[in-house]
Amino acid sequence: MLSSPSEQFRGQATPFGDTSYFIAPTDPRDQWRSRAVKVAERDRGRLKVTELVMSESITTVGAHCGAKPARQLYEFFLDSTEILYTTPDVFDEAMDDHTRFDGALSVSDGVTVVGMARSKDLYVVSFGSDFDKVRGIHRTS
């Protein structure tokens, strides 16, 4: 049985949301849709997102589902998440991670990892396995 991020991380720091978590519920063709809908229905907690995750998610939803669902997702981010904005020093650290993993960790995921490390919130809701490469990160899906 899937648990929501708020249930799984109860007593823990605020989890980060990954692009895959936000795209899947909005795209009927997404392979993770049914799992994401179950998780989203149970999730009552607030997530953190980076502006890159926000941008990737909105862009992908817009391309696959149209502008209206993309706009709804944008409004969800503004109303229901804590958005972390990227600075040049965060990009530098993310590029170090991108290089360390020989490109297997995207720059966007690297920015999330930096945000997680700086905030000491080492939990992420994601359907991708990229975060599994990073020691100390805990992923749920």
Sequence and secondary structure as in RCSB ss.txt:
>XXXX:A:sequence
MLSSPSEQFRGQATPFGDTSYFIAPTDPRDQWRSRAVKVAERDRGRLKVTELVMSESITTVGAHCGAKPARQLYE
FFLDSTEILYTTPDVFDEAMDDHTRFDGALSVSDGVTVVGMARSKDLYVVSFGSDFDKVRGIHRTS
>XXXX:A:secstr
    HHHHTTTS   EE HHHHHGGG TT TTHHHHHHHHHH  S EEEEHHHHHHHHHHHHHHH HHHHHHHHH
HHHHHEEEE   HHHHHHHHHHHHHTTTSS HHHHHHHHHHHHHT  EEE SSSGGGGSTT EEE 
